[in-house]
Amino acid sequence: MGHVLYSFRRCPYAMRGRMALMVSGVEVELREVVLRNKPAAMLEASPKATVPVLICDDGTIVDESFDVMLWALEQHDPDQWLAPLEEDKAAMLALIAENDGPFKHNLDRYKYATRYEDVDGTEYRTMGVAFLEKLNDRLASRAYLFGERLALADFAIMPFIRQFRVADAAWFDAQDWPHLRRWLAELMTGPLFSAVMAKYAPWTPEDAGVVCSRAALLD
Ligand SMILES: N[C@@H](CCC(=O)N[C@@H](CS)C(=O)NCC(=O)O)C(=O)O
């Protein structure tokens, strides 16, 4: 059996895992998951029960989306995502950590305020803005977060900025972040994101899953 990826189309973590796998050229069998009815084989491989989960053909289990990205790029990195034109991999990891930590914390409390007790969503929106302004500032003088070429940080962070926007697109689009908006629009309409957002029926153990490879980018 080849590599298997348990994924959920709308999960931002799964999105970034799928993008790195696709760009790397590593072929996976994608199994679309219904979150309230996760396949037993996925839970057996990763009891923490979050997507994405990658089961490599040698049995290695990678169940953190960022590790899925790194695993894929360590196999092949044809677009040089790990070697940005400006700064270095460590600087990208630091910005991604800020996204995955404090920014995501604020994003959840903004977008899903009703799921938390005593949370005023707009307060968390305001706290999230600091990171968005930082990205907008970076993008004022370069096309992408780490220079004139797309790199790991762009794709690791983009699904979360998209999610922040979706919470109130009219508000987001009214902010003075022209560079961030330009970057987000380009990535969201680009071939890679479009390819990994293809819709698949949920996988069942009777199915073979869907083969996902870089070939989808050429369609
Ligand atoms: N730190 C994990 C987080 C993954 C995560 O939280 N995924 C969500 C979906 S977006 C999930 O699977 N939640 C479990 C559930 O909703 O049952 C990663 O980076 O892979």
PDBQT file of the ligand as one rigid body, heavy atoms in Angstrom, charges set to zero:
ROOT
HETATM    1  N1  LIG A 301      -2.377  20.525  15.553  1.00  0.00    +0.000 N 
HETATM    2  C1  LIG A 301      -3.168  19.748  14.635  1.00  0.00    +0.000 C 
HETATM    3  C2  LIG A 301      -4.581  20.316  14.610  1.00  0.00    +0.000 C 
HETATM    4  C3  LIG A 301      -5.502  19.616  13.648  1.00  0.00    +0.000 C 
HETATM    5  C4  LIG A 301      -6.982  19.921  13.932  1.00  0.00    +0.000 C 
HETATM    6  O1  LIG A 301      -7.301  20.486  14.981  1.00  0.00    +0.000 OA
HETATM    7  N2  LIG A 301      -7.866  19.531  13.015  1.00  0.00    +0.000 N 
HETATM    8  C5  LIG A 301      -9.281  19.657  13.285  1.00  0.00    +0.000 C 
HETATM    9  C6  LIG A 301     -10.100  19.990  12.062  1.00  0.00    +0.000 C 
HETATM   10  S1  LIG A 301      -9.729  21.588  11.397  1.00  0.00    +0.000 SA
HETATM   11  C7  LIG A 301      -9.808  18.325  13.784  1.00  0.00    +0.000 C 
HETATM   12  O2  LIG A 301      -9.489  17.288  13.229  1.00  0.00    +0.000 OA
HETATM   13  N3  LIG A 301     -10.608  18.356  14.861  1.00  0.00    +0.000 N 
HETATM   14  C8  LIG A 301     -11.170  17.152  15.411  1.00  0.00    +0.000 C 
HETATM   15  C9  LIG A 301     -12.653  17.135  15.325  1.00  0.00    +0.000 C 
HETATM   16  O3  LIG A 301     -13.255  18.161  14.965  1.00  0.00    +0.000 OA
HETATM   17  O4  LIG A 301     -13.234  16.092  15.628  1.00  0.00    +0.000 OA
HETATM   18  C10 LIG A 301      -2.510  19.760  13.278  1.00  0.00    +0.000 C 
HETATM   19  O5  LIG A 301      -1.796  20.723  12.981  1.00  0.00    +0.000 OA
HETATM   20  O6  LIG A 301      -2.654  18.796  12.512  1.00  0.00    +0.000 OA
ENDROOT
TORSDOF 0
